[in-house]
């Protein structure tokens, strides 16, 4: 295995911002993603949130 320094959560050789231990030193980490993948996932989540928020507002408007 080994530390994946290109991971979004990697901060230094013994610190992971996503977990309480450096799992990647021991086995494959299910949280691993590059900074670019992380940025794209955040943008996608924000987009979905806005769509759902707009949908909820439309339901409220129809019920009043």
Secondary structure, DSSP 8 states (H G I E B T S, - for coil): ----TTBTTEEETTEESSSSS-GGGTS--TT--BHHHHHHHHHHHHHHHHHHHHHHHHHHHHH-
